[in-house]
Amino acid sequence: MLAINGLNHYYGDSHTLWDLNLTVPNGACICLMGRNGVGKTTLLKCIMGLLPVKGGTIQMEGKELTRIHAEDRACMGIGYVPQGREIFPLLTVEENLRTGLTALKNGKRQIPPLVFEIFPQLKQMWNRRGGDLSGGQQQQLAIGRALVLNPKLLILDEPIEGLQPSIVHQIGDVVQKLNKEHGLTVLLVEQKLPFARRVADRFFIMQKGRVVAGGEMTELGDDLIKQYLTV
């Protein structure tokens, strides 16, 4: 599905991603892990075309992405839920969802039924402004907005940050359902181990802009956790 090879990125003179390699197989749910500041969000933004790269390749189903504009990457089937959700607070739920449709260039402007199957609450809150929603409801809206594209790959940046436990469990159910029942490939950044172990089947760990470990989630043992994840 997604193959990244030899990727480099700079913020000014600061070298942030170093010859990074990462593969996301079709149908997998991959968790990207690591301490704060190691380059996880930078990598996601490079995948989405929101940050430029200085070398290497990013391929989606064999097609090179690095010269494709961000909005065109969305049309290729990549849904992105950024850290902090970034919904439009003054727009209604309906208007927020429809902003996702603007990335489509095939004339289709209908919100897919899957969005309301996954998040029935969004239909009930149709006319409420995004800024009036709770944190959990805003996260539903942010994921729903990504799903209106009917993506093949869903990228989530810390989707449970700041959410209460009951909502965390619900978001975990959603990720599992999208991946296992609907066949959606998922790449998520997450630092909370119980959530990562529950939803992901594989992991990659980053340190100082590089991928330093990876494997099946069952292989994420105490040694790796102590070396790369504990603060």
Phi and psi in degrees as a GROMACS rama.xvg file:
@    title "Ramachandran Plot"
@    xaxis  label "Phi"
@    yaxis  label "Psi"
@TYPE xy
-128.722  130.44  LEU-2
-133.459  121.839  ALA-3
-115.64  127.727  ILE-4
-135.344  126.626  ASN-5
59.5555  36.048  GLY-6
-78.5623  133.045  LEU-7
-127.884  144.25  ASN-8
-145.04  146.782  HIS-9
-129.043  141.043  TYR-10
-102.996  101.209  TYR-11
61.7671  -121.496  GLY-12
-91.9315  -1.92589  ASP-13
-88.5748  120.487  SER-14
-83.6415  110.415  HIS-15
-103.56  -33.6692  THR-16
-119.844  130.056  LEU-17
-118.45  102.311  TRP-18
44.569  48.6485  ASP-19
-79.0377  134.801  LEU-20
-122.199  135.485  ASN-21
-160.855  137.718  LEU-22
-127.319  133.234  THR-23
-115.595  104.429  VAL-24
-67.6231  153.722  PRO-25
-58.953  129.563  ASN-26
85.1762  -1.53141  GLY-27
-84.1552  163.102  ALA-28
-123.115  106.754  CYS-29
-106.695  132.932  ILE-30
-107.723  123.829  CYS-31
-96.4092  122.151  LEU-32
-125.027  166.206  MET-33
149.606  161.592  GLY-34
-67.1426  167.73  ARG-35
-59.8688  140.141  ASN-36
83.6783  11.6452  GLY-37
-90.7227  -7.41279  VAL-38
112.48  11.727  GLY-39
-65.1789  -51.8836  LYS-40
-66.8046  -36.3297  THR-41
-57.7803  -43.097  THR-42
-61.765  -45.7204  LEU-43
-60.8411  -40.9765  LEU-44
-67.914  -32.26  LYS-45
-66.5208  -41.414  CYS-46
-59.8821  -39.9942  ILE-47
-82.2965  -5.98908  MET-48
82.4432  13.8986  GLY-49
-85.9019  -15.745  LEU-50
-131.634  144.54  LEU-51
-78.7302  153.924  PRO-52
-111.158  156.41  VAL-53
-110.973  13.1619  LYS-54
157.726  155.406  GLY-55
97.6994  179.841  GLY-56
-129.982  149.514  THR-57
-128.875  116.04  ILE-58
-118.71  134.098  GLN-59
-114.331  113.739  MET-60
50.6096  41.0166  GLU-61
84.9651  -4.18272  GLY-62
-100.715  128.78  LYS-63
-70.4853  131.781  GLU-64
-101.759  -18.2946  LEU-65
-63.5052  -20.7832  THR-66
-105.24  10.7568  ARG-67
-101.919  134.052  ILE-68
-63.4767  155.581  HIS-69
-56.7368  -45.002  ALA-70
-65.1621  -30.1927  GLU-71
-75.7615  -27.7057  ASP-72
-66.4429  -37.3887  ARG-73
-61.0191  -40.1984  ALA-74
-64.6024  -24.117  CYS-75
-79.7181  -4.66667  MET-76
108.398  30.7852  GLY-77
-114.117  118.255  ILE-78
-100.609  137.434  GLY-79
-129.721  126.315  TYR-80
-114.932  103.128  VAL-81
-73.2219  161.773  PRO-82
-61.8539  134.106  GLN-83
85.3575  1.26985  GLY-84
74.4778  -48.4522  ARG-85
54.5151  41.8757  GLU-86
-76.4448  169.735  ILE-87
-94.1272  109.323  PHE-88
-66.0997  -27.3092  PRO-89
-92.4609  -5.78318  LEU-90
-93.6203  151.56  LEU-91
-72.7234  170.41  THR-92
-56.1891  -47.5118  VAL-93
-57.6165  -46.9817  GLU-94
-65.716  -38.4184  GLU-95
-61.18  -44.7388  ASN-96
-63.6031  -39.684  LEU-97
-71.5356  -20.3438  ARG-98
-62.9945  -30.7428  THR-99
-66.293  -31.2961  GLY-100
-69.0906  -22.3324  LEU-101
-65.004  -19.3574  THR-102
-75.0771  -18.0094  ALA-103
-79.5769  138.423  LEU-104
-115.275  11.4844  LYS-105
-99.8824  9.87904  ASN-106
87.7045  -10.6164  GLY-107
-78.2189  127.161  LYS-108
-130.371  26.1356  ARG-109
-102.93  136.366  GLN-110
-73.6825  124.744  ILE-111
-62.4393  143.36  PRO-112
-56.8263  -26.015  PRO-113
-56.4002  -35.7593  LEU-114
-58.497  -43.2248  VAL-115
-84.5955  -20.0495  PHE-116
-67.9453  -42.1089  GLU-117
-76.514  -41.0836  ILE-118
-128.057  76.4993  PHE-119
-60.906  -24.7608  PRO-120
-61.896  -29.3753  GLN-121
-63.6382  -34.1159  LEU-122
-66.9145  -37.2827  LYS-123
-70.3272  -27.4683  GLN-124
-101.912  20.6628  MET-125
-45.5469  -43.5218  TRP-126
-101.539  5.49253  ASN-127
-82.443  146.434  ARG-128
-75.476  146.656  ARG-129
-58.3199  -36.4467  GLY-130
-70.7912  -13.3997  GLY-131
-91.8921  -2.60777  ASP-132
-85.1579  156.499  LEU-133
-71.7214  169.516  SER-134
-59.1104  -42.1552  GLY-135
-65.2625  -40.4793  GLY-136
-66.3606  -37.2459  GLN-137
-64.5356  -36.9978  GLN-138
-67.8657  -38.3871  GLN-139
-58.145  -44.6277  GLN-140
-63.5189  -42.3253  LEU-141
-63.5002  -42.0147  ALA-142
-69.0416  -41.6016  ILE-143
-59.0293  -40.2932  GLY-144
-62.1606  -37.2017  ARG-145
-69.533  -33.1294  ALA-146
-75.4838  -18.7367  LEU-147
-63.4418  -17.6843  VAL-148
-80.9363  -3.3257  LEU-149
50.5834  55.7926  ASN-150
-70.8951  157.985  PRO-151
-91.7173  -31.1248  LYS-152
-125.082  126.951  LEU-153
-111.152  124.13  LEU-154
-110.18  124.902  ILE-155
-123.875  125.695  LEU-156
-105.667  103.853  ASP-157
48.0727  65.7559  GLU-158
-69.7989  -14.1616  PRO-159
-110.934  11.4727  ILE-160
-59.9319  124.624  GLU-161
76.5562  10.5383  GLY-162
-98.973  149.171  LEU-163
-73.7121  158.279  GLN-164
-54.4962  -39.4236  PRO-165
-64.8221  -35.8987  SER-166
-74.7999  -36.1214  ILE-167
-57.0095  -44.284  VAL-168
-63.4512  -40.5573  HIS-169
-64.1653  -44.2666  GLN-170
-63.1551  -37.1511  ILE-171
-61.4459  -42.7179  GLY-172
-59.317  -42.5901  ASP-173
-63.3218  -47.2848  VAL-174
-60.5824  -43.9678  VAL-175
-64.0107  -41.2419  GLN-176
-65.4283  -45.1021  LYS-177
-61.2826  -40.5972  LEU-178
-75.8823  -50.9353  ASN-179
-82.4548  -38.9644  LYS-180
-93.3191  -33.4325  GLU-181
-105.633  -0.343123  HIS-182
70.3697  21.1193  GLY-183
-80.4442  128.692  LEU-184
-75.9764  135.731  THR-185
-127.838  133.644  VAL-186
-124.012  118.13  LEU-187
-129.272  147.07  LEU-188
-96.0493  127.375  VAL-189
-155.246  138.19  GLU-190
-106.203  -13.6035  GLN-191
-86.0429  111.221  LYS-192
-59.7114  -44.5385  LEU-193
-58.7398  -40.6742  PRO-194
-66.9773  -45.1273  PHE-195
-60.9645  -44.4734  ALA-196
-64.1246  -33.3608  ARG-197
-71.7502  -43.5602  ARG-198
-98.3536  -28.3766  VAL-199
-95.6561  149.599  ALA-200
-103.901  -16.9422  ASP-201
-139.554  163.476  ARG-202
-139.29  154.552  PHE-203
-130.027  141.72  PHE-204
-114.05  132.89  ILE-205
-108.541  146.863  MET-206
-147.571  126.649  GLN-207
50.7947  45.4219  LYS-208
79.8137  8.82268  GLY-209
-126.588  152.921  ARG-210
-84.1503  121.033  VAL-211
-111.801  -11.563  VAL-212
-161.097  158.614  ALA-213
-174.147  163.819  GLY-214
157.942  -167.604  GLY-215
-65.6951  147.145  GLU-216
-59.2797  -30.1273  MET-217
-66.2492  -16.4736  THR-218
-90.3625  -1.13389  GLU-219
-79.9887  93.7075  LEU-220
-100.439  -179.787  GLY-221
-61.4608  -34.4415  ASP-222
-63.7373  -46.7316  ASP-223
-64.9586  -40.8421  LEU-224
-60.7005  -46.2578  ILE-225
-66.0588  -39.3561  LYS-226
-73.8778  -38.3116  GLN-227
-120.711  -15.6637  TYR-228
-117.934  -31.3653  LEU-229
-73.8078  148.19  THR-230
